[in-house]
């Protein structure tokens, strides 16, 4: 015997059925936001390292001539 009335279970399942597209959309937006944030941080790190990239290019060019 269940202690939860059938109407409450039906209402809960109906509510989940209605909210599923909203929750999936919110999950997708949050995942995309996370990916965009992480890739933006990677781009900033690459741009910071680009200031010192000339050193490695010079070392590489001299290393090939030796």
PDB file of N, CA, C and O in Angstrom:
ATOM      1  N   UNK A   1       0.841  -1.179   0.000  1.00  0.00           N
ATOM      2  CA  UNK A   1       0.000   0.000   0.000  1.00  0.00           C
ATOM      3  C   UNK A   1       0.881   1.235   0.000  1.00  0.00           C
ATOM      4  O   UNK A   1       1.810   1.334   0.802  1.00  0.00           O
ATOM      5  N   UNK A   2       0.610   2.155  -0.867  1.00  0.00           N
ATOM      6  CA  UNK A   2       1.404   3.366  -0.989  1.00  0.00           C
ATOM      7  C   UNK A   2       0.848   4.466  -0.086  1.00  0.00           C
ATOM      8  O   UNK A   2      -0.364   4.627   0.063  1.00  0.00           O
ATOM      9  N   UNK A   3       1.759   5.201   0.499  1.00  0.00           N
ATOM     10  CA  UNK A   3       1.353   6.315   1.358  1.00  0.00           C
ATOM     11  C   UNK A   3       1.141   7.595   0.561  1.00  0.00           C
ATOM     12  O   UNK A   3       0.518   8.538   1.050  1.00  0.00           O
ATOM     13  N   UNK A   4       1.661   7.630  -0.673  1.00  0.00           N
ATOM     14  CA  UNK A   4       1.532   8.817  -1.526  1.00  0.00           C
ATOM     15  C   UNK A   4       0.296   8.641  -2.398  1.00  0.00           C
ATOM     16  O   UNK A   4       0.167   7.632  -3.092  1.00  0.00           O
ATOM     17  N   UNK A   5      -0.609   9.604  -2.369  1.00  0.00           N
ATOM     18  CA  UNK A   5      -1.822   9.489  -3.192  1.00  0.00           C
ATOM     19  C   UNK A   5      -1.486   9.437  -4.683  1.00  0.00           C
ATOM     20  O   UNK A   5      -0.496  10.011  -5.136  1.00  0.00           O
ATOM     21  N   UNK A   6      -2.319   8.751  -5.414  1.00  0.00           N
ATOM     22  CA  UNK A   6      -2.104   8.580  -6.848  1.00  0.00           C
ATOM     23  C   UNK A   6      -2.073   9.927  -7.565  1.00  0.00           C
ATOM     24  O   UNK A   6      -1.303  10.097  -8.510  1.00  0.00           O
ATOM     25  N   UNK A   7      -2.884  10.881  -7.141  1.00  0.00           N
ATOM     26  CA  UNK A   7      -2.940  12.196  -7.789  1.00  0.00           C
ATOM     27  C   UNK A   7      -1.610  12.927  -7.666  1.00  0.00           C
ATOM     28  O   UNK A   7      -1.198  13.615  -8.599  1.00  0.00           O
ATOM     29  N   UNK A   8      -0.938  12.790  -6.542  1.00  0.00           N
ATOM     30  CA  UNK A   8       0.359  13.450  -6.350  1.00  0.00           C
ATOM     31  C   UNK A   8       1.398  12.834  -7.278  1.00  0.00           C
ATOM     32  O   UNK A   8       2.193  13.559  -7.876  1.00  0.00           O
ATOM     33  N   UNK A   9       1.404  11.530  -7.405  1.00  0.00           N
ATOM     34  CA  UNK A   9       2.339  10.852  -8.306  1.00  0.00           C
ATOM     35  C   UNK A   9       2.060  11.256  -9.747  1.00  0.00           C
ATOM     36  O   UNK A   9       2.992  11.530 -10.503  1.00  0.00           O
ATOM     37  N   UNK A  10       0.805  11.298 -10.131  1.00  0.00           N
ATOM     38  CA  UNK A  10       0.446  11.690 -11.491  1.00  0.00           C
ATOM     39  C   UNK A  10       0.855  13.132 -11.754  1.00  0.00           C
ATOM     40  O   UNK A  10       1.396  13.435 -12.817  1.00  0.00           O
ATOM     41  N   UNK A  11       0.605  14.027 -10.799  1.00  0.00           N
ATOM     42  CA  UNK A  11       0.983  15.434 -10.960  1.00  0.00           C
ATOM     43  C   UNK A  11       2.491  15.585 -11.079  1.00  0.00           C
ATOM     44  O   UNK A  11       2.978  16.373 -11.890  1.00  0.00           O
ATOM     45  N   UNK A  12       3.234  14.832 -10.270  1.00  0.00           N
ATOM     46  CA  UNK A  12       4.695  14.890 -10.317  1.00  0.00           C
ATOM     47  C   UNK A  12       5.226  14.400 -11.665  1.00  0.00           C
ATOM     48  O   UNK A  12       6.118  15.025 -12.239  1.00  0.00           O
ATOM     49  N   UNK A  13       4.696  13.305 -12.168  1.00  0.00           N
ATOM     50  CA  UNK A  13       5.156  12.788 -13.462  1.00  0.00           C
ATOM     51  C   UNK A  13       4.770  13.741 -14.593  1.00  0.00           C
ATOM     52  O   UNK A  13       5.534  13.922 -15.542  1.00  0.00           O
ATOM     53  N   UNK A  14       3.596  14.345 -14.496  1.00  0.00           N
ATOM     54  CA  UNK A  14       3.165  15.315 -15.513  1.00  0.00           C
ATOM     55  C   UNK A  14       4.053  16.552 -15.487  1.00  0.00           C
ATOM     56  O   UNK A  14       4.406  17.089 -16.537  1.00  0.00           O
ATOM     57  N   UNK A  15       4.417  17.009 -14.282  1.00  0.00           N
ATOM     58  CA  UNK A  15       5.302  18.159 -14.137  1.00  0.00           C
ATOM     59  C   UNK A  15       6.680  17.865 -14.719  1.00  0.00           C
ATOM     60  O   UNK A  15       7.262  18.714 -15.392  1.00  0.00           O
ATOM     61  N   UNK A  16       7.205  16.666 -14.463  1.00  0.00           N
ATOM     62  CA  UNK A  16       8.492  16.285 -15.046  1.00  0.00           C
ATOM     63  C   UNK A  16       8.421  16.223 -16.567  1.00  0.00           C
ATOM     64  O   UNK A  16       9.359  16.629 -17.254  1.00  0.00           O
ATOM     65  N   UNK A  17       7.318  15.719 -17.086  1.00  0.00           N
ATOM     66  CA  UNK A  17       7.147  15.637 -18.530  1.00  0.00           C
ATOM     67  C   UNK A  17       7.148  17.029 -19.157  1.00  0.00           C
ATOM     68  O   UNK A  17       7.707  17.226 -20.235  1.00  0.00           O
ATOM     69  N   UNK A  18       6.519  17.997 -18.480  1.00  0.00           N
ATOM     70  CA  UNK A  18       6.496  19.363 -19.002  1.00  0.00           C
ATOM     71  C   UNK A  18       7.841  20.061 -18.861  1.00  0.00           C
ATOM     72  O   UNK A  18       8.232  20.833 -19.737  1.00  0.00           O
ATOM     73  N   UNK A  19       8.544  19.801 -17.784  1.00  0.00           N
ATOM     74  CA  UNK A  19       9.802  20.500 -17.520  1.00  0.00           C
ATOM     75  C   UNK A  19      11.013  19.886 -18.213  1.00  0.00           C
ATOM     76  O   UNK A  19      12.070  20.514 -18.259  1.00  0.00           O
ATOM     77  N   UNK A  20      10.887  18.684 -18.749  1.00  0.00           N
ATOM     78  CA  UNK A  20      12.042  18.025 -19.356  1.00  0.00           C
ATOM     79  C   UNK A  20      12.687  18.846 -20.474  1.00  0.00           C
ATOM     80  O   UNK A  20      13.912  18.975 -20.476  1.00  0.00           O
ATOM     81  N   UNK A  21      11.926  19.415 -21.434  1.00  0.00           N
ATOM     82  CA  UNK A  21      12.586  20.237 -22.460  1.00  0.00           C
ATOM     83  C   UNK A  21      13.263  21.477 -21.884  1.00  0.00           C
ATOM     84  O   UNK A  21      14.320  21.892 -22.359  1.00  0.00           O
ATOM     85  N   UNK A  22      12.652  22.062 -20.867  1.00  0.00           N
ATOM     86  CA  UNK A  22      13.252  23.250 -20.239  1.00  0.00           C
ATOM     87  C   UNK A  22      14.556  22.872 -19.543  1.00  0.00           C
ATOM     88  O   UNK A  22      15.553  23.584 -19.662  1.00  0.00           O
ATOM     89  N   UNK A  23      14.552  21.769 -18.827  1.00  0.00           N
ATOM     90  CA  UNK A  23      15.763  21.339 -18.124  1.00  0.00           C
ATOM     91  C   UNK A  23      16.866  20.929 -19.100  1.00  0.00           C
ATOM     92  O   UNK A  23      18.039  21.216 -18.863  1.00  0.00           O
ATOM     93  N   UNK A  24      16.499  20.264 -20.189  1.00  0.00           N
ATOM     94  CA  UNK A  24      17.500  19.893 -21.193  1.00  0.00           C
ATOM     95  C   UNK A  24      18.105  21.119 -21.861  1.00  0.00           C
ATOM     96  O   UNK A  24      19.307  21.160 -22.123  1.00  0.00           O
ATOM     97  N   UNK A  25      17.270  22.121 -22.136  1.00  0.00           N
ATOM     98  CA  UNK A  25      17.764  23.363 -22.728  1.00  0.00           C
ATOM     99  C   UNK A  25      18.695  24.092 -21.764  1.00  0.00           C
ATOM    100  O   UNK A  25      19.744  24.592 -22.169  1.00  0.00           O
ATOM    101  N   UNK A  26      18.313  24.152 -20.496  1.00  0.00           N
ATOM    102  CA  UNK A  26      19.165  24.803 -19.501  1.00  0.00           C
ATOM    103  C   UNK A  26      20.496  24.064 -19.368  1.00  0.00           C
ATOM    104  O   UNK A  26      21.543  24.699 -19.241  1.00  0.00           O
ATOM    105  N   UNK A  27      20.469  22.743 -19.395  1.00  0.00           N
ATOM    106  CA  UNK A  27      21.701  21.956 -19.312  1.00  0.00           C
ATOM    107  C   UNK A  27      22.594  22.232 -20.518  1.00  0.00           C
ATOM    108  O   UNK A  27      23.811  22.354 -20.376  1.00  0.00           O
ATOM    109  N   UNK A  28      21.996  22.330 -21.700  1.00  0.00           N
ATOM    110  CA  UNK A  28      22.773  22.602 -22.906  1.00  0.00           C
ATOM    111  C   UNK A  28      23.402  23.995 -22.840  1.00  0.00           C
ATOM    112  O   UNK A  28      24.569  24.170 -23.191  1.00  0.00           O
ATOM    113  N   UNK A  29      22.635  24.974 -22.394  1.00  0.00           N
ATOM    114  CA  UNK A  29      23.153  26.336 -22.302  1.00  0.00           C
ATOM    115  C   UNK A  29      24.291  26.409 -21.289  1.00  0.00           C
ATOM    116  O   UNK A  29      25.302  27.065 -21.543  1.00  0.00           O
ATOM    117  N   UNK A  30      24.141  25.748 -20.154  1.00  0.00           N
ATOM    118  CA  UNK A  30      25.202  25.753 -19.149  1.00  0.00           C
ATOM    119  C   UNK A  30      26.459  25.041 -19.649  1.00  0.00           C
ATOM    120  O   UNK A  30      27.572  25.492 -19.379  1.00  0.00           O
ATOM    121  N   UNK A  31      26.291  23.941 -20.368  1.00  0.00           N
ATOM    122  CA  UNK A  31      27.447  23.231 -20.917  1.00  0.00           C
ATOM    123  C   UNK A  31      28.163  24.095 -21.953  1.00  0.00           C
ATOM    124  O   UNK A  31      29.392  24.163 -21.964  1.00  0.00           O
ATOM    125  N   UNK A  32      27.397  24.752 -22.819  1.00  0.00           N
ATOM    126  CA  UNK A  32      28.019  25.629 -23.818  1.00  0.00           C
ATOM    127  C   UNK A  32      28.719  26.809 -23.163  1.00  0.00           C
ATOM    128  O   UNK A  32      29.788  27.227 -23.607  1.00  0.00           O
ATOM    129  N   UNK A  33      28.117  27.347 -22.109  1.00  0.00           N
ATOM    130  CA  UNK A  33      28.732  28.454 -21.391  1.00  0.00           C
ATOM    131  C   UNK A  33      30.054  28.018 -20.766  1.00  0.00           C
ATOM    132  O   UNK A  33      31.025  28.775 -20.781  1.00  0.00           O
ATOM    133  N   UNK A  34      30.098  26.818 -20.224  1.00  0.00           N
ATOM    134  CA  UNK A  34      31.329  26.294 -19.633  1.00  0.00           C
ATOM    135  C   UNK A  34      32.408  26.118 -20.702  1.00  0.00           C
ATOM    136  O   UNK A  34      33.560  26.492 -20.485  1.00  0.00           O
ATOM    137  N   UNK A  35      32.046  25.556 -21.839  1.00  0.00           N
ATOM    138  CA  UNK A  35      33.004  25.354 -22.924  1.00  0.00           C
ATOM    139  C   UNK A  35      33.524  26.686 -23.443  1.00  0.00           C
ATOM    140  O   UNK A  35      34.721  26.832 -23.691  1.00  0.00           O
ATOM    141  N   UNK A  36      32.639  27.650 -23.607  1.00  0.00           N
ATOM    142  CA  UNK A  36      33.059  28.971 -24.091  1.00  0.00           C
ATOM    143  C   UNK A  36      33.999  29.644 -23.086  1.00  0.00           C
ATOM    144  O   UNK A  36      34.978  30.278 -23.479  1.00  0.00           O
ATOM    145  N   UNK A  37      33.704  29.507 -21.797  1.00  0.00           N
ATOM    146  CA  UNK A  37      34.554  30.100 -20.769  1.00  0.00           C
ATOM    147  C   UNK A  37      35.940  29.455 -20.772  1.00  0.00           C
ATOM    148  O   UNK A  37      36.950  30.155 -20.692  1.00  0.00           O
ATOM    149  N   UNK A  38      35.990  28.135 -20.862  1.00  0.00           N
ATOM    150  CA  UNK A  38      37.283  27.443 -20.863  1.00  0.00           C
ATOM    151  C   UNK A  38      38.091  27.760 -22.114  1.00  0.00           C
ATOM    152  O   UNK A  38      39.302  27.966 -22.028  1.00  0.00           O
ATOM    153  N   UNK A  39      37.444  27.803 -23.269  1.00  0.00           N
ATOM    154  CA  UNK A  39      38.186  28.102 -24.494  1.00  0.00           C
ATOM    155  C   UNK A  39      38.644  29.558 -24.512  1.00  0.00           C
ATOM    156  O   UNK A  39      39.703  29.867 -25.057  1.00  0.00           O
ATOM    157  N   UNK A  40      37.855  30.453 -23.921  1.00  0.00           N
ATOM    158  CA  UNK A  40      38.284  31.855 -23.833  1.00  0.00           C
ATOM    159  C   UNK A  40      39.537  31.960 -22.959  1.00  0.00           C
ATOM    160  O   UNK A  40      40.452  32.721 -23.273  1.00  0.00           O
ATOM    161  N   UNK A  41      39.579  31.194 -21.861  1.00  0.00           N
ATOM    162  CA  UNK A  41      40.771  31.183 -21.011  1.00  0.00           C
ATOM    163  C   UNK A  41      41.981  30.630 -21.749  1.00  0.00           C
ATOM    164  O   UNK A  41      43.094  31.123 -21.568  1.00  0.00           O
ATOM    165  N   UNK A  42      41.775  29.606 -22.584  1.00  0.00           N
ATOM    166  CA  UNK A  42      42.883  29.050 -23.375  1.00  0.00           C
ATOM    167  C   UNK A  42      43.396  30.066 -24.381  1.00  0.00           C
ATOM    168  O   UNK A  42      44.605  30.191 -24.578  1.00  0.00           O
ATOM    169  N   UNK A  43      42.492  30.790 -25.017  1.00  0.00           N
ATOM    170  CA  UNK A  43      42.895  31.808 -25.992  1.00  0.00           C
ATOM    171  C   UNK A  43      43.701  32.899 -25.303  1.00  0.00           C
ATOM    172  O   UNK A  43      44.716  33.346 -25.837  1.00  0.00           O
ATOM    173  N   UNK A  44      43.263  33.332 -24.127  1.00  0.00           N
ATOM    174  CA  UNK A  44      44.017  34.358 -23.397  1.00  0.00           C
ATOM    175  C   UNK A  44      45.407  33.852 -23.023  1.00  0.00           C
ATOM    176  O   UNK A  44      46.382  34.601 -23.091  1.00  0.00           O
ATOM    177  N   UNK A  45      45.498  32.584 -22.628  1.00  0.00           N
ATOM    178  CA  UNK A  45      46.799  32.009 -22.267  1.00  0.00           C
ATOM    179  C   UNK A  45      47.713  31.948 -23.489  1.00  0.00           C
ATOM    180  O   UNK A  45      48.905  32.239 -23.388  1.00  0.00           O
ATOM    181  N   UNK A  46      47.166  31.576 -24.632  1.00  0.00           N
ATOM    182  CA  UNK A  46      47.960  31.521 -25.863  1.00  0.00           C
ATOM    183  C   UNK A  46      48.425  32.924 -26.243  1.00  0.00           C
ATOM    184  O   UNK A  46      49.570  33.103 -26.656  1.00  0.00           O
ATOM    185  N   UNK A  47      47.552  33.914 -26.110  1.00  0.00           N
ATOM    186  CA  UNK A  47      47.933  35.291 -26.443  1.00  0.00           C
ATOM    187  C   UNK A  47      49.006  35.811 -25.493  1.00  0.00           C
ATOM    188  O   UNK A  47      49.885  36.564 -25.913  1.00  0.00           O
ATOM    189  N   UNK A  48      48.949  35.417 -24.201  1.00  0.00           N
ATOM    190  CA  UNK A  48      49.999  35.808 -23.268  1.00  0.00           C
ATOM    191  C   UNK A  48      51.330  35.175 -23.666  1.00  0.00           C
ATOM    192  O   UNK A  48      52.372  35.829 -23.628  1.00  0.00           O
ATOM    193  N   UNK A  49      51.289  33.912 -24.042  1.00  0.00           N
ATOM    194  CA  UNK A  49      52.507  33.205 -24.417  1.00  0.00           C
ATOM    195  C   UNK A  49      53.048  33.681 -25.765  1.00  0.00           C
ATOM    196  O   UNK A  49      54.234  33.516 -26.052  1.00  0.00           O
ATOM    197  N   UNK A  50      52.193  34.262 -26.581  1.00  0.00           N
ATOM    198  CA  UNK A  50      52.624  34.738 -27.905  1.00  0.00           C
ATOM    199  C   UNK A  50      53.647  35.864 -27.775  1.00  0.00           C
ATOM    200  O   UNK A  50      54.474  36.047 -28.667  1.00  0.00           O
ATOM    201  N   UNK A  51      53.603  36.622 -26.675  1.00  0.00           N
ATOM    202  CA  UNK A  51      54.572  37.702 -26.470  1.00  0.00           C
ATOM    203  C   UNK A  51      55.993  37.158 -26.340  1.00  0.00           C
ATOM    204  O   UNK A  51      56.950  37.839 -26.706  1.00  0.00           O
ATOM    205  N   UNK A  52      56.136  35.954 -25.830  1.00  0.00           N
ATOM    206  CA  UNK A  52      57.461  35.366 -25.664  1.00  0.00           C
ATOM    207  C   UNK A  52      57.753  34.300 -26.716  1.00  0.00           C
ATOM    208  O   UNK A  52      58.781  33.627 -26.645  1.00  0.00           O
ATOM    209  N   UNK A  53      56.875  34.142 -27.670  1.00  0.00           N
ATOM    210  CA  UNK A  53      57.060  33.110 -28.686  1.00  0.00           C
ATOM    211  C   UNK A  53      58.261  33.402 -29.583  1.00  0.00           C
ATOM    212  O   UNK A  53      58.857  32.473 -30.128  1.00  0.00           O
ATOM    213  N   UNK A  54      58.621  34.656 -29.745  1.00  0.00           N
ATOM    214  CA  UNK A  54      59.752  34.986 -30.612  1.00  0.00           C
ATOM    215  C   UNK A  54      61.041  34.338 -30.094  1.00  0.00           C
ATOM    216  O   UNK A  54      61.917  33.974 -30.879  1.00  0.00           O
ATOM    217  N   UNK A  55      61.151  34.196 -28.767  1.00  0.00           N
ATOM    218  CA  UNK A  55      62.350  33.563 -28.204  1.00  0.00           C
ATOM    219  C   UNK A  55      62.476  32.120 -28.696  1.00  0.00           C
ATOM    220  O   UNK A  55      63.557  31.684 -29.092  1.00  0.00           O
ATOM    221  N   UNK A  56      61.372  31.391 -28.667  1.00  0.00           N
ATOM    222  CA  UNK A  56      61.407  29.995 -29.088  1.00  0.00           C
ATOM    223  C   UNK A  56      61.626  29.877 -30.592  1.00  0.00           C
ATOM    224  O   UNK A  56      62.248  28.925 -31.061  1.00  0.00           O
ATOM    225  N   UNK A  57      61.113  30.845 -31.342  1.00  0.00           N
ATOM    226  CA  UNK A  57      61.337  30.821 -32.790  1.00  0.00           C
ATOM    227  C   UNK A  57      62.804  31.080 -33.111  1.00  0.00           C
ATOM    228  O   UNK A  57      63.364  30.460 -34.015  1.00  0.00           O
ATOM    229  N   UNK A  58      63.425  31.997 -32.372  1.00  0.00           N
ATOM    230  CA  UNK A  58      64.844  32.293 -32.581  1.00  0.00           C
ATOM    231  C   UNK A  58      65.688  31.094 -32.178  1.00  0.00           C
ATOM    232  O   UNK A  58      66.603  30.707 -32.904  1.00  0.00           O
ATOM    233  N   UNK A  59      65.386  30.498 -31.017  1.00  0.00           N
ATOM    234  CA  UNK A  59      66.121  29.313 -30.583  1.00  0.00           C
ATOM    235  C   UNK A  59      65.976  28.171 -31.578  1.00  0.00           C
ATOM    236  O   UNK A  59      66.936  27.447 -31.840  1.00  0.00           O
ATOM    237  N   UNK A  60      64.797  28.010 -32.122  1.00  0.00           N
ATOM    238  CA  UNK A  60      64.568  26.952 -33.096  1.00  0.00           C
ATOM    239  C   UNK A  60      65.327  27.192 -34.382  1.00  0.00           C
ATOM    240  O   UNK A  60      65.857  26.250 -34.971  1.00  0.00           O
ATOM    241  N   UNK A  61      65.391  28.443 -34.832  1.00  0.00           N
ATOM    242  CA  UNK A  61      66.100  28.772 -36.061  1.00  0.00           C
ATOM    243  C   UNK A  61      67.601  28.573 -35.864  1.00  0.00           C
ATOM    244  O   UNK A  61      68.271  28.053 -36.756  1.00  0.00           O
ATOM    245  N   UNK A  62      68.144  28.979 -34.708  1.00  0.00           N
ATOM    246  CA  UNK A  62      69.566  28.793 -34.455  1.00  0.00           C
ATOM    247  C   UNK A  62      69.899  27.316 -34.281  1.00  0.00           C
ATOM    248  O   UNK A  62      70.980  26.869 -34.664  1.00  0.00           O
ATOM    249  N   UNK A  63      68.972  26.562 -33.705  1.00  0.00           N
ATOM    250  CA  UNK A  63      69.231  25.151 -33.496  1.00  0.00           C
ATOM    251  C   UNK A  63      69.324  24.375 -34.805  1.00  0.00           C
ATOM    252  O   UNK A  63      70.047  23.382 -34.895  1.00  0.00           O
ATOM    253  N   UNK A  64      68.590  24.831 -35.818  1.00  0.00           N
ATOM    254  CA  UNK A  64      68.638  24.163 -37.112  1.00  0.00           C
ATOM    255  C   UNK A  64      69.915  24.467 -37.867  1.00  0.00           C
ATOM    256  O   UNK A  64      70.342  23.670 -38.703  1.00  0.00           O
ATOM    257  N   UNK A  65      70.534  25.607 -37.588  1.00  0.00           N
ATOM    258  CA  UNK A  65      71.744  25.992 -38.299  1.00  0.00           C
ATOM    259  C   UNK A  65      72.993  25.352 -37.706  1.00  0.00           C
ATOM    260  O   UNK A  65      74.006  25.220 -38.393  1.00  0.00           O
ATOM    261  N   UNK A  66      72.933  24.962 -36.463  1.00  0.00           N
ATOM    262  CA  UNK A  66      74.126  24.423 -35.798  1.00  0.00           C
ATOM    263  C   UNK A  66      74.436  23.035 -36.269  1.00  0.00           C
ATOM    264  O   UNK A  66      75.407  22.431 -35.813  1.00  0.00           O
TER     265      UNK A  66
END
